[in-house]
Amino acid sequence: MRSWKRRLRKWRNRLAKRVLATRIGREMLVNAVSPKILSMTADCGDHLMTFSPHDYIGRKIYRKGHFQRENVDRLPVRPAATRIAAAGKILLELGGNIGTQTLYFA
């Protein structure tokens, strides 16, 4: 009996990993977050991001792992921004909201 329970549990866990790794699965997870949870921290690969799972940007970060990072990566001024940081100068971003784009520039 124990081996069947163990097999069933392993099958359930594999299925859950496959489903929850999809966009729809992550959307289901973010919809299931309790309103009592005020902030979450996610590992976004090269940085950690703390956000509210209840606002638009936080939901996107949780579901996709980033928020419009492709826009910063496509900018032709990105190498110039790297030179600015290396020279000890300042790059000013106006209207930073929760700072996702600032992190991507950094």
Secondary structure in CASP SS format (residue, H / E / C, confidence):
PFRMAT SS
TARGET T0000
AUTHOR 0000-0000-0000
METHOD secondary structure of the structure
MODEL  1
M C 1.00
R H 1.00
S H 1.00
W H 1.00
K H 1.00
R H 1.00
R H 1.00
L H 1.00
R H 1.00
K H 1.00
W H 1.00
R H 1.00
N H 1.00
R H 1.00
L H 1.00
A H 1.00
K H 1.00
R H 1.00
V H 1.00
L H 1.00
A C 1.00
T C 1.00
R H 1.00
I H 1.00
G H 1.00
R H 1.00
E H 1.00
M H 1.00
L H 1.00
V H 1.00
N H 1.00
A C 1.00
V C 1.00
S C 1.00
P C 1.00
K C 1.00
I C 1.00
L C 1.00
S C 1.00
M E 1.00
T E 1.00
A E 1.00
D E 1.00
C C 1.00
G C 1.00
D C 1.00
H C 1.00
L E 1.00
M E 1.00
T E 1.00
F E 1.00
S C 1.00
P C 1.00
H C 1.00
D C 1.00
Y H 1.00
I H 1.00
G H 1.00
R H 1.00
K H 1.00
I H 1.00
Y H 1.00
R H 1.00
K H 1.00
G C 1.00
H C 1.00
F C 1.00
Q C 1.00
R H 1.00
E H 1.00
N H 1.00
V H 1.00
D H 1.00
R H 1.00
L C 1.00
P C 1.00
V C 1.00
R H 1.00
P H 1.00
A H 1.00
A H 1.00
T H 1.00
R H 1.00
I H 1.00
A H 1.00
A H 1.00
A C 1.00
G C 1.00
K C 1.00
I C 1.00
L C 1.00
L C 1.00
E C 1.00
L C 1.00
G C 1.00
G C 1.00
N C 1.00
I C 1.00
G C 1.00
T H 1.00
Q H 1.00
T H 1.00
L H 1.00
Y H 1.00
F H 1.00
A C 1.00
END
